[in-house]
Amino acid sequence: MVVIVVLNPEHLGWGAKINYIYGPSCMLIAVFTFFFVPEAKDRTLEELDEMFHKKISVFKSKSYVCTGEAVAHSFAADEKQGATVTDQVEDMNVKV
């Protein structure tokens, strides 16, 4: 909605000057992504969770080998609440 108002010549009529807003914001997003978003290629959500909990640097995330501790801690926490691993697996199965 804002873009329509800014580009519309009857309202603000910025036209191509809108790039002065979108250009820097895209650059900030690109810098944030480069420094703070880890490489997720060929990783499961559990592996990413483990890397997050161990505070692995973004630059070390590509070569990091996961040990599976995050999944073990997750199951241990659920078992303390009364759910067993088999209950969780049965809950995950989707009946077609």
KOLGU-631176 format. One record per atom (N, C-alpha, C): residue in one letter; atom name; y, z, x. Coordinates in nm, 3 decimals, decimal comma. Example, Ala and Ser with C-alpha at 12.3 -4.5 7.8 and 13.67 -1.06 7.14 Angstrom:
<pt marza="A" vogu="N" v="-0,569" w="0,780" u="1,319"/>
<pt marza="A" vogu="CA" v="-0,450" w="0,780" u="1,230"/>
<pt marza="A" vogu="C" v="-0,330" w="0,780" u="1,320"/>
<pt marza="S" vogu="N" v="-0,225" w="0,708" u="1,285"/>
<pt marza="S" vogu="CA" v="-0,106" w="0,714" u="1,367"/>
<pt marza="S" vogu="C" v="0,003" w="0,787" u="1,290"/>
//
This chain:
<pt marza="M" vogu="N" v="-0,119" w="0,000" u="0,082"/>
<pt marza="M" vogu="CA" v="0,000" w="0,000" u="0,000"/>
<pt marza="M" vogu="C" v="0,125" w="0,000" u="0,086"/>
<pt marza="V" vogu="N" v="0,124" w="0,076" u="0,193"/>
<pt marza="V" vogu="CA" v="0,240" w="0,083" u="0,281"/>
<pt marza="V" vogu="C" v="0,264" w="-0,052" u="0,347"/>
<pt marza="V" vogu="N" v="0,157" w="-0,120" u="0,387"/>
<pt marza="V" vogu="CA" v="0,171" w="-0,249" u="0,454"/>
<pt marza="V" vogu="C" v="0,236" w="-0,349" u="0,360"/>
<pt marza="I" vogu="N" v="0,200" w="-0,348" u="0,234"/>
<pt marza="I" vogu="CA" v="0,259" w="-0,440" u="0,137"/>
<pt marza="I" vogu="C" v="0,409" w="-0,416" u="0,125"/>
<pt marza="V" vogu="N" v="0,449" w="-0,292" u="0,120"/>
<pt marza="V" vogu="CA" v="0,591" w="-0,260" u="0,107"/>
<pt marza="V" vogu="C" v="0,666" w="-0,299" u="0,234"/>
<pt marza="V" vogu="N" v="0,609" w="-0,276" u="0,349"/>
<pt marza="V" vogu="CA" v="0,676" w="-0,306" u="0,475"/>
<pt marza="V" vogu="C" v="0,687" w="-0,457" u="0,497"/>
<pt marza="L" vogu="N" v="0,583" w="-0,532" u="0,463"/>
<pt marza="L" vogu="CA" v="0,584" w="-0,676" u="0,486"/>
<pt marza="L" vogu="C" v="0,661" w="-0,753" u="0,378"/>
<pt marza="N" vogu="N" v="0,677" w="-0,697" u="0,261"/>
<pt marza="N" vogu="CA" v="0,742" w="-0,765" u="0,150"/>
<pt marza="N" vogu="C" v="0,892" w="-0,782" u="0,180"/>
<pt marza="P" vogu="N" v="0,941" w="-0,907" u="0,179"/>
<pt marza="P" vogu="CA" v="1,083" w="-0,930" u="0,211"/>
<pt marza="P" vogu="C" v="1,178" w="-0,865" u="0,110"/>
<pt marza="E" vogu="N" v="1,132" w="-0,839" u="-0,011"/>
<pt marza="E" vogu="CA" v="1,219" w="-0,776" u="-0,110"/>
<pt marza="E" vogu="C" v="1,239" w="-0,627" u="-0,082"/>
<pt marza="H" vogu="N" v="1,146" w="-0,565" u="-0,009"/>
<pt marza="H" vogu="CA" v="1,158" w="-0,422" u="0,019"/>
<pt marza="H" vogu="C" v="1,215" w="-0,401" u="0,159"/>
<pt marza="L" vogu="N" v="1,130" w="-0,387" u="0,258"/>
<pt marza="L" vogu="CA" v="1,179" w="-0,367" u="0,395"/>
<pt marza="L" vogu="C" v="1,186" w="-0,498" u="0,472"/>
<pt marza="G" vogu="N" v="1,089" w="-0,586" u="0,449"/>
<pt marza="G" vogu="CA" v="1,090" w="-0,717" u="0,513"/>
<pt marza="G" vogu="C" v="1,077" w="-0,714" u="0,664"/>
<pt marza="W" vogu="N" v="0,993" w="-0,628" u="0,717"/>
<pt marza="W" vogu="CA" v="0,975" w="-0,621" u="0,861"/>
<pt marza="W" vogu="C" v="0,902" w="-0,742" u="0,916"/>
<pt marza="G" vogu="N" v="0,811" w="-0,798" u="0,841"/>
<pt marza="G" vogu="CA" v="0,735" w="-0,915" u="0,888"/>
<pt marza="G" vogu="C" v="0,651" w="-0,880" u="1,010"/>
<pt marza="A" vogu="N" v="0,672" w="-0,953" u="1,120"/>
<pt marza="A" vogu="CA" v="0,592" w="-0,933" u="1,242"/>
<pt marza="A" vogu="C" v="0,630" w="-0,806" u="1,317"/>
<pt marza="K" vogu="N" v="0,742" w="-0,745" u="1,283"/>
<pt marza="K" vogu="CA" v="0,783" w="-0,620" u="1,349"/>
<pt marza="K" vogu="C" v="0,689" w="-0,504" u="1,318"/>
<pt marza="I" vogu="N" v="0,605" w="-0,523" u="1,219"/>
<pt marza="I" vogu="CA" v="0,506" w="-0,418" u="1,185"/>
<pt marza="I" vogu="C" v="0,413" w="-0,392" u="1,304"/>
<pt marza="N" vogu="N" v="0,401" w="-0,491" u="1,392"/>
<pt marza="N" vogu="CA" v="0,316" w="-0,473" u="1,511"/>
<pt marza="N" vogu="C" v="0,369" w="-0,366" u="1,605"/>
<pt marza="Y" vogu="N" v="0,497" w="-0,332" u="1,594"/>
<pt marza="Y" vogu="CA" v="0,551" w="-0,222" u="1,675"/>
<pt marza="Y" vogu="C" v="0,491" w="-0,088" u="1,632"/>
<pt marza="I" vogu="N" v="0,440" w="-0,081" u="1,512"/>
<pt marza="I" vogu="CA" v="0,373" w="0,041" u="1,464"/>
<pt marza="I" vogu="C" v="0,223" w="0,033" u="1,492"/>
<pt marza="Y" vogu="N" v="0,162" w="-0,080" u="1,454"/>
<pt marza="Y" vogu="CA" v="0,017" w="-0,091" u="1,465"/>
<pt marza="Y" vogu="C" v="-0,031" w="-0,109" u="1,609"/>
<pt marza="G" vogu="N" v="0,046" w="-0,172" u="1,693"/>
<pt marza="G" vogu="CA" v="0,005" w="-0,193" u="1,833"/>
<pt marza="G" vogu="C" v="-0,017" w="-0,061" u="1,907"/>
<pt marza="P" vogu="N" v="0,085" w="0,025" u="1,913"/>
<pt marza="P" vogu="CA" v="0,066" w="0,154" u="1,982"/>
<pt marza="P" vogu="C" v="-0,040" w="0,242" u="1,918"/>
<pt marza="S" vogu="N" v="-0,050" w="0,239" u="1,784"/>
<pt marza="S" vogu="CA" v="-0,153" w="0,322" u="1,722"/>
<pt marza="S" vogu="C" v="-0,292" w="0,273" u="1,759"/>
<pt marza="C" vogu="N" v="-0,312" w="0,142" u="1,767"/>
<pt marza="C" vogu="CA" v="-0,442" w="0,089" u="1,810"/>
<pt marza="C" vogu="C" v="-0,471" w="0,125" u="1,955"/>
<pt marza="M" vogu="N" v="-0,369" w="0,124" u="2,039"/>
<pt marza="M" vogu="CA" v="-0,389" w="0,162" u="2,179"/>
<pt marza="M" vogu="C" v="-0,427" w="0,310" u="2,191"/>
<pt marza="L" vogu="N" v="-0,363" w="0,396" u="2,112"/>
<pt marza="L" vogu="CA" v="-0,399" w="0,537" u="2,114"/>
<pt marza="L" vogu="C" v="-0,543" w="0,559" u="2,069"/>
<pt marza="I" vogu="N" v="-0,586" w="0,488" u="1,968"/>
<pt marza="I" vogu="CA" v="-0,723" w="0,499" u="1,920"/>
<pt marza="I" vogu="C" v="-0,820" w="0,450" u="2,026"/>
<pt marza="A" vogu="N" v="-0,786" w="0,342" u="2,095"/>
<pt marza="A" vogu="CA" v="-0,873" w="0,289" u="2,201"/>
<pt marza="A" vogu="C" v="-0,886" w="0,389" u="2,316"/>
<pt marza="V" vogu="N" v="-0,777" w="0,452" u="2,356"/>
<pt marza="V" vogu="CA" v="-0,781" w="0,551" u="2,463"/>
<pt marza="V" vogu="C" v="-0,862" w="0,673" u="2,421"/>
<pt marza="F" vogu="N" v="-0,843" w="0,720" u="2,298"/>
<pt marza="F" vogu="CA" v="-0,919" w="0,833" u="2,246"/>
<pt marza="F" vogu="C" v="-1,069" w="0,800" u="2,247"/>
<pt marza="T" vogu="N" v="-1,104" w="0,682" u="2,199"/>
<pt marza="T" vogu="CA" v="-1,245" w="0,642" u="2,194"/>
<pt marza="T" vogu="C" v="-1,305" w="0,637" u="2,334"/>
<pt marza="F" vogu="N" v="-1,232" w="0,583" u="2,430"/>
<pt marza="F" vogu="CA" v="-1,284" w="0,572" u="2,567"/>
<pt marza="F" vogu="C" v="-1,310" w="0,708" u="2,629"/>
<pt marza="F" vogu="N" v="-1,222" w="0,804" u="2,606"/>
<pt marza="F" vogu="CA" v="-1,234" w="0,934" u="2,672"/>
<pt marza="F" vogu="C" v="-1,311" w="1,040" u="2,594"/>
<pt marza="F" vogu="N" v="-1,326" w="1,024" u="2,462"/>
<pt marza="F" vogu="CA" v="-1,384" w="1,133" u="2,384"/>
<pt marza="F" vogu="C" v="-1,506" w="1,097" u="2,301"/>
<pt marza="V" vogu="N" v="-1,544" w="0,972" u="2,291"/>
<pt marza="V" vogu="CA" v="-1,660" w="0,933" u="2,211"/>
<pt marza="V" vogu="C" v="-1,773" w="0,894" u="2,306"/>
<pt marza="P" vogu="N" v="-1,887" w="0,967" u="2,301"/>
<pt marza="P" vogu="CA" v="-1,996" w="0,937" u="2,394"/>
<pt marza="P" vogu="C" v="-2,070" w="0,808" u="2,357"/>
<pt marza="E" vogu="N" v="-2,141" w="0,754" u="2,453"/>
<pt marza="E" vogu="CA" v="-2,222" w="0,635" u="2,431"/>
<pt marza="E" vogu="C" v="-2,338" w="0,671" u="2,340"/>
<pt marza="A" vogu="N" v="-2,349" w="0,602" u="2,227"/>
<pt marza="A" vogu="CA" v="-2,452" w="0,634" u="2,128"/>
<pt marza="A" vogu="C" v="-2,562" w="0,527" u="2,121"/>
<pt marza="K" vogu="N" v="-2,556" w="0,429" u="2,208"/>
<pt marza="K" vogu="CA" v="-2,656" w="0,322" u="2,206"/>
<pt marza="K" vogu="C" v="-2,793" w="0,378" u="2,240"/>
<pt marza="D" vogu="N" v="-2,893" w="0,346" u="2,159"/>
<pt marza="D" vogu="CA" v="-3,032" w="0,388" u="2,178"/>
<pt marza="D" vogu="C" v="-3,048" w="0,541" u="2,178"/>
<pt marza="R" vogu="N" v="-2,963" w="0,611" u="2,108"/>
<pt marza="R" vogu="CA" v="-2,972" w="0,757" u="2,096"/>
<pt marza="R" vogu="C" v="-2,995" w="0,794" u="1,950"/>
<pt marza="T" vogu="N" v="-3,073" w="0,899" u="1,929"/>
<pt marza="T" vogu="CA" v="-3,091" w="0,951" u="1,793"/>
<pt marza="T" vogu="C" v="-2,980" w="1,052" u="1,764"/>
<pt marza="L" vogu="N" v="-2,967" w="1,089" u="1,639"/>
<pt marza="L" vogu="CA" v="-2,867" w="1,188" u="1,603"/>
<pt marza="L" vogu="C" v="-2,897" w="1,323" u="1,666"/>
<pt marza="E" vogu="N" v="-3,025" w="1,354" u="1,682"/>
<pt marza="E" vogu="CA" v="-3,063" w="1,480" u="1,744"/>
<pt marza="E" vogu="C" v="-3,022" w="1,482" u="1,891"/>
<pt marza="E" vogu="N" v="-3,037" w="1,369" u="1,960"/>
<pt marza="E" vogu="CA" v="-2,996" w="1,363" u="2,100"/>
<pt marza="E" vogu="C" v="-2,845" w="1,377" u="2,112"/>
<pt marza="L" vogu="N" v="-2,771" w="1,313" u="2,024"/>
<pt marza="L" vogu="CA" v="-2,626" w="1,327" u="2,026"/>
<pt marza="L" vogu="C" v="-2,585" w="1,471" u="1,995"/>
<pt marza="D" vogu="N" v="-2,656" w="1,535" u="1,905"/>
<pt marza="D" vogu="CA" v="-2,629" w="1,675" u="1,872"/>
<pt marza="D" vogu="C" v="-2,653" w="1,764" u="1,994"/>
<pt marza="E" vogu="N" v="-2,762" w="1,738" u="2,065"/>
<pt marza="E" vogu="CA" v="-2,792" w="1,817" u="2,186"/>
<pt marza="E" vogu="C" v="-2,683" w="1,797" u="2,291"/>
<pt marza="M" vogu="N" v="-2,640" w="1,673" u="2,310"/>
<pt marza="M" vogu="CA" v="-2,536" w="1,646" u="2,408"/>
<pt marza="M" vogu="C" v="-2,405" w="1,714" u="2,369"/>
<pt marza="F" vogu="N" v="-2,376" w="1,719" u="2,240"/>
<pt marza="F" vogu="CA" v="-2,255" w="1,785" u="2,194"/>
<pt marza="F" vogu="C" v="-2,262" w="1,935" u="2,220"/>
<pt marza="H" vogu="N" v="-2,376" w="1,995" u="2,189"/>
<pt marza="H" vogu="CA" v="-2,391" w="2,141" u="2,208"/>
<pt marza="H" vogu="C" v="-2,390" w="2,179" u="2,355"/>
<pt marza="K" vogu="N" v="-2,441" w="2,093" u="2,441"/>
<pt marza="K" vogu="CA" v="-2,441" w="2,122" u="2,585"/>
<pt marza="K" vogu="C" v="-2,311" w="2,080" u="2,652"/>
<pt marza="K" vogu="N" v="-2,219" w="2,020" u="2,575"/>
<pt marza="K" vogu="CA" v="-2,088" w="1,977" u="2,624"/>
<pt marza="K" vogu="C" v="-2,100" w="1,883" u="2,743"/>
<pt marza="I" vogu="N" v="-2,184" w="1,780" u="2,725"/>
<pt marza="I" vogu="CA" v="-2,202" w="1,678" u="2,828"/>
<pt marza="I" vogu="C" v="-2,078" w="1,590" u="2,829"/>
<pt marza="S" vogu="N" v="-2,027" w="1,560" u="2,947"/>
<pt marza="S" vogu="CA" v="-1,910" w="1,475" u="2,961"/>
<pt marza="S" vogu="C" v="-1,940" w="1,335" u="2,908"/>
<pt marza="V" vogu="N" v="-1,838" w="1,271" u="2,855"/>
<pt marza="V" vogu="CA" v="-1,854" w="1,136" u="2,801"/>
<pt marza="V" vogu="C" v="-1,900" w="1,040" u="2,910"/>
<pt marza="F" vogu="N" v="-1,853" w="1,061" u="3,030"/>
<pt marza="F" vogu="CA" v="-1,888" w="0,971" u="3,140"/>
<pt marza="F" vogu="C" v="-2,031" w="0,994" u="3,190"/>
<pt marza="K" vogu="N" v="-2,090" w="1,110" u="3,160"/>
<pt marza="K" vogu="CA" v="-2,227" w="1,139" u="3,199"/>
<pt marza="K" vogu="C" v="-2,326" w="1,115" u="3,085"/>
<pt marza="S" vogu="N" v="-2,276" w="1,082" u="2,967"/>
<pt marza="S" vogu="CA" v="-2,363" w="1,072" u="2,849"/>
<pt marza="S" vogu="C" v="-2,460" w="0,956" u="2,858"/>
<pt marza="K" vogu="N" v="-2,425" w="0,850" u="2,928"/>
<pt marza="K" vogu="CA" v="-2,514" w="0,734" u="2,936"/>
<pt marza="K" vogu="C" v="-2,638" w="0,765" u="3,018"/>
<pt marza="S" vogu="N" v="-2,625" w="0,846" u="3,123"/>
<pt marza="S" vogu="CA" v="-2,739" w="0,875" u="3,210"/>
<pt marza="S" vogu="C" v="-2,808" w="1,007" u="3,176"/>
<pt marza="Y" vogu="N" v="-2,759" w="1,080" u="3,078"/>
<pt marza="Y" vogu="CA" v="-2,817" w="1,209" u="3,042"/>
<pt marza="Y" vogu="C" v="-2,953" w="1,191" u="2,976"/>
<pt marza="V" vogu="N" v="-3,051" w="1,271" u="3,019"/>
<pt marza="V" vogu="CA" v="-3,185" w="1,269" u="2,961"/>
<pt marza="V" vogu="C" v="-3,199" w="1,392" u="2,872"/>
<pt marza="C" vogu="N" v="-3,223" w="1,369" u="2,746"/>
<pt marza="C" vogu="CA" v="-3,233" w="1,479" u="2,650"/>
<pt marza="C" vogu="C" v="-3,367" w="1,551" u="2,663"/>
<pt marza="T" vogu="N" v="-3,363" w="1,682" u="2,636"/>
<pt marza="T" vogu="CA" v="-3,484" w="1,764" u="2,649"/>
<pt marza="T" vogu="C" v="-3,543" w="1,802" u="2,514"/>
<pt marza="G" vogu="N" v="-3,470" w="1,780" u="2,407"/>
<pt marza="G" vogu="CA" v="-3,520" w="1,813" u="2,274"/>
<pt marza="G" vogu="C" v="-3,492" w="1,957" u="2,234"/>
<pt marza="E" vogu="N" v="-3,409" w="2,027" u="2,307"/>
<pt marza="E" vogu="CA" v="-3,381" w="2,167" u="2,277"/>
<pt marza="E" vogu="C" v="-3,303" w="2,184" u="2,148"/>
<pt marza="A" vogu="N" v="-3,216" w="2,090" u="2,115"/>
<pt marza="A" vogu="CA" v="-3,136" w="2,101" u="1,993"/>
<pt marza="A" vogu="C" v="-3,225" w="2,097" u="1,870"/>
<pt marza="V" vogu="N" v="-3,328" w="2,013" u="1,873"/>
<pt marza="V" vogu="CA" v="-3,420" w="2,004" u="1,760"/>
<pt marza="V" vogu="C" v="-3,501" w="2,132" u="1,748"/>
<pt marza="A" vogu="N" v="-3,544" w="2,187" u="1,861"/>
<pt marza="A" vogu="CA" v="-3,620" w="2,311" u="1,860"/>
<pt marza="A" vogu="C" v="-3,536" w="2,426" u="1,806"/>
<pt marza="H" vogu="N" v="-3,409" w="2,432" u="1,846"/>
<pt marza="H" vogu="CA" v="-3,321" w="2,537" u="1,796"/>
<pt marza="H" vogu="C" v="-3,296" w="2,520" u="1,647"/>
<pt marza="S" vogu="N" v="-3,286" w="2,396" u="1,602"/>
<pt marza="S" vogu="CA" v="-3,264" w="2,369" u="1,460"/>
<pt marza="S" vogu="C" v="-3,382" w="2,417" u="1,377"/>
<pt marza="F" vogu="N" v="-3,505" w="2,385" u="1,423"/>
<pt marza="F" vogu="CA" v="-3,624" w="2,429" u="1,351"/>
<pt marza="F" vogu="C" v="-3,638" w="2,581" u="1,355"/>
<pt marza="A" vogu="N" v="-3,602" w="2,643" u="1,468"/>
<pt marza="A" vogu="CA" v="-3,612" w="2,788" u="1,478"/>
<pt marza="A" vogu="C" v="-3,514" w="2,855" u="1,381"/>
<pt marza="A" vogu="N" v="-3,395" w="2,800" u="1,369"/>
<pt marza="A" vogu="CA" v="-3,297" w="2,858" u="1,276"/>
<pt marza="A" vogu="C" v="-3,343" w="2,842" u="1,132"/>
<pt marza="D" vogu="N" v="-3,406" w="2,729" u="1,100"/>
<pt marza="D" vogu="CA" v="-3,455" w="2,708" u="0,964"/>
<pt marza="D" vogu="C" v="-3,573" w="2,800" u="0,932"/>
<pt marza="E" vogu="N" v="-3,657" w="2,825" u="1,033"/>
<pt marza="E" vogu="CA" v="-3,770" w="2,914" u="1,010"/>
<pt marza="E" vogu="C" v="-3,724" w="3,057" u="0,986"/>
<pt marza="K" vogu="N" v="-3,615" w="3,096" u="1,049"/>
<pt marza="K" vogu="CA" v="-3,561" w="3,230" u="1,026"/>
<pt marza="K" vogu="C" v="-3,512" w="3,244" u="0,882"/>
<pt marza="Q" vogu="N" v="-3,469" w="3,132" u="0,824"/>
<pt marza="Q" vogu="CA" v="-3,420" w="3,135" u="0,687"/>
<pt marza="Q" vogu="C" v="-3,535" w="3,126" u="0,587"/>
<pt marza="G" vogu="N" v="-3,658" w="3,109" u="0,633"/>
<pt marza="G" vogu="CA" v="-3,772" w="3,109" u="0,544"/>
<pt marza="G" vogu="C" v="-3,840" w="2,974" u="0,526"/>
<pt marza="A" vogu="N" v="-3,780" w="2,868" u="0,572"/>
<pt marza="A" vogu="CA" v="-3,841" w="2,736" u="0,558"/>
<pt marza="A" vogu="C" v="-3,929" w="2,709" u="0,680"/>
<pt marza="T" vogu="N" v="-4,044" w="2,649" u="0,658"/>
<pt marza="T" vogu="CA" v="-4,132" w="2,614" u="0,767"/>
<pt marza="T" vogu="C" v="-4,110" w="2,468" u="0,805"/>
<pt marza="V" vogu="N" v="-4,163" w="2,430" u="0,918"/>
<pt marza="V" vogu="CA" v="-4,149" w="2,293" u="0,965"/>
<pt marza="V" vogu="C" v="-4,217" w="2,197" u="0,868"/>
<pt marza="T" vogu="N" v="-4,332" w="2,236" u="0,815"/>
<pt marza="T" vogu="CA" v="-4,401" w="2,147" u="0,722"/>
<pt marza="T" vogu="C" v="-4,322" w="2,130" u="0,593"/>
<pt marza="D" vogu="N" v="-4,251" w="2,234" u="0,549"/>
<pt marza="D" vogu="CA" v="-4,165" w="2,220" u="0,431"/>
<pt marza="D" vogu="C" v="-4,054" w="2,118" u="0,457"/>
<pt marza="Q" vogu="N" v="-3,999" w="2,123" u="0,578"/>
<pt marza="Q" vogu="CA" v="-3,893" w="2,028" u="0,612"/>
<pt marza="Q" vogu="C" v="-3,946" w="1,886" u="0,614"/>
<pt marza="V" vogu="N" v="-4,065" w="1,867" u="0,671"/>
<pt marza="V" vogu="CA" v="-4,124" w="1,733" u="0,677"/>
<pt marza="V" vogu="C" v="-4,155" w="1,683" u="0,537"/>
<pt marza="E" vogu="N" v="-4,206" w="1,769" u="0,452"/>
<pt marza="E" vogu="CA" v="-4,234" w="1,728" u="0,314"/>
<pt marza="E" vogu="C" v="-4,106" w="1,693" u="0,241"/>
<pt marza="D" vogu="N" v="-3,997" w="1,763" u="0,270"/>
<pt marza="D" vogu="CA" v="-3,869" w="1,733" u="0,208"/>
<pt marza="D" vogu="C" v="-3,815" w="1,598" u="0,256"/>
<pt marza="M" vogu="N" v="-3,847" w="1,561" u="0,379"/>
<pt marza="M" vogu="CA" v="-3,798" w="1,435" u="0,433"/>
<pt marza="M" vogu="C" v="-3,874" w="1,315" u="0,379"/>
<pt marza="N" vogu="N" v="-4,000" w="1,333" u="0,340"/>
<pt marza="N" vogu="CA" v="-4,078" w="1,222" u="0,287"/>
<pt marza="N" vogu="C" v="-4,020" w="1,176" u="0,155"/>
<pt marza="V" vogu="N" v="-4,000" w="1,047" u="0,148"/>
<pt marza="V" vogu="CA" v="-3,944" w="0,989" u="0,025"/>
<pt marza="V" vogu="C" v="-4,059" w="0,925" u="-0,052"/>
<pt marza="K" vogu="N" v="-4,075" w="0,964" u="-0,177"/>
<pt marza="K" vogu="CA" v="-4,181" w="0,908" u="-0,259"/>
<pt marza="K" vogu="C" v="-4,127" w="0,784" u="-0,330"/>
<pt marza="V" vogu="N" v="-4,199" w="0,675" u="-0,314"/>
<pt marza="V" vogu="CA" v="-4,155" w="0,548" u="-0,373"/>
<pt marza="V" vogu="C" v="-4,223" w="0,527" u="-0,506"/>
//
